[in-house]
Amino acid sequence: MDFYEKLPEELLIRFYYEIINNIKKGILTKNMYYEIGIIISVANRRGISLDQPSDFNEVINQQALNDLLQSEQVGTRCSSQIA
């Protein structure tokens, strides 16, 4: 998540659409929806609204995504406190 938080807004949005397009083309698997979830979370904190793909909730395990987001946030806070 730290990677996405450091991206400028325009690049974050472009990255989101690039992943979505590559999933639609079959270049990337739907497992990349976890990355989409992280990007959407970061964008929401910046006040940017990005839509979830229509099958997002069918593909991902929401609890696993929540756990991933929380672990990323804890890791980010810990590393900033160490520095």
One Martini backbone bead per residue (centre of mass of N, CA, C, O) as a GRO file, in nm:
protein
   83
    1MET     BB    1   0.056   0.064  -0.018
    2ASP     BB    2   0.291   0.262  -0.009
    3PHE     BB    3   0.325   0.283  -0.310
    4TYR     BB    4   0.044   0.417  -0.369
    5GLU     BB    5   0.073   0.664  -0.174
    6LYS     BB    6   0.320   0.789  -0.355
    7LEU     BB    7   0.141   0.841  -0.579
    8PRO     BB    8   0.015   1.020  -0.797
    9GLU     BB    9  -0.303   1.056  -0.886
   10GLU     BB   10  -0.278   1.006  -1.192
   11LEU     BB   11  -0.116   0.739  -1.166
   12LEU     BB   12  -0.317   0.582  -0.995
   13ILE     BB   13  -0.545   0.588  -1.207
   14ARG     BB   14  -0.389   0.458  -1.440
   15PHE     BB   15  -0.324   0.196  -1.295
   16TYR     BB   16  -0.610   0.104  -1.256
   17TYR     BB   17  -0.690   0.092  -1.562
   18GLU     BB   18  -0.467  -0.104  -1.649
   19ILE     BB   19  -0.557  -0.344  -1.482
   20ILE     BB   20  -0.842  -0.368  -1.589
   21ASN     BB   21  -0.764  -0.408  -1.889
   22ASN     BB   22  -0.584  -0.665  -1.839
   23ILE     BB   23  -0.812  -0.840  -1.733
   24LYS     BB   24  -1.000  -0.823  -1.983
   25LYS     BB   25  -0.763  -0.945  -2.177
   26GLY     BB   26  -0.602  -1.175  -1.990
   27ILE     BB   27  -0.319  -1.088  -1.868
   28LEU     BB   28  -0.466  -1.080  -1.600
   29THR     BB   29  -0.580  -1.175  -1.311
   30LYS     BB   30  -0.826  -1.161  -1.062
   31ASN     BB   31  -0.612  -1.130  -0.832
   32MET     BB   32  -0.575  -0.818  -0.893
   33TYR     BB   33  -0.817  -0.715  -0.718
   34TYR     BB   34  -0.648  -0.658  -0.469
   35GLU     BB   35  -0.507  -0.417  -0.593
   36ILE     BB   36  -0.761  -0.260  -0.648
   37GLY     BB   37  -0.844  -0.235  -0.351
   38ILE     BB   38  -0.601  -0.067  -0.267
   39ILE     BB   39  -0.637   0.165  -0.464
   40ILE     BB   40  -0.922   0.246  -0.370
   41SER     BB   41  -0.841   0.310  -0.079
   42VAL     BB   42  -0.640   0.535  -0.142
   43ALA     BB   43  -0.830   0.712  -0.309
   44ASN     BB   44  -1.043   0.762  -0.090
   45ARG     BB   45  -0.844   0.917   0.103
   46ARG     BB   46  -0.819   1.143  -0.144
   47GLY     BB   47  -1.120   1.173  -0.281
   48ILE     BB   48  -1.134   0.929  -0.481
   49SER     BB   49  -1.354   0.779  -0.719
   50LEU     BB   50  -1.361   0.425  -0.761
   51ASP     BB   51  -1.465   0.161  -0.927
   52GLN     BB   52  -1.586  -0.142  -0.908
   53PRO     BB   53  -1.604  -0.416  -1.036
   54SER     BB   54  -1.881  -0.609  -1.085
   55ASP     BB   55  -1.704  -0.884  -0.976
   56PHE     BB   56  -1.547  -0.823  -0.715
   57ASN     BB   57  -1.713  -0.979  -0.482
   58GLU     BB   58  -1.675  -1.262  -0.627
   59VAL     BB   59  -1.353  -1.277  -0.624
   60ILE     BB   60  -1.323  -1.171  -0.343
   61ASN     BB   61  -1.219  -1.162  -0.009
   62GLN     BB   62  -1.307  -0.930   0.209
   63GLN     BB   63  -1.144  -1.015   0.459
   64ALA     BB   64  -0.870  -1.036   0.318
   65LEU     BB   65  -0.861  -0.740   0.231
   66ASN     BB   66  -0.885  -0.613   0.512
   67ASP     BB   67  -0.631  -0.746   0.625
   68LEU     BB   68  -0.437  -0.625   0.419
   69LEU     BB   69  -0.495  -0.327   0.479
   70GLN     BB   70  -0.419  -0.337   0.781
   71SER     BB   71  -0.126  -0.443   0.750
   72GLU     BB   72  -0.031  -0.204   0.579
   73GLN     BB   73  -0.093   0.022   0.784
   74VAL     BB   74   0.085  -0.084   1.013
   75GLY     BB   75   0.351  -0.088   0.852
   76THR     BB   76   0.353   0.216   0.791
   77ARG     BB   77   0.350   0.318   1.084
   78CYS     BB   78   0.606   0.171   1.183
   79SER     BB   79   0.809   0.291   0.975
   80SER     BB   80   0.756   0.593   1.059
   81GLN     BB   81   0.847   0.557   1.362
   82ILE     BB   82   1.142   0.465   1.305
   83ALA     BB   83   1.237   0.725   1.125
   0.00000   0.00000   0.00000
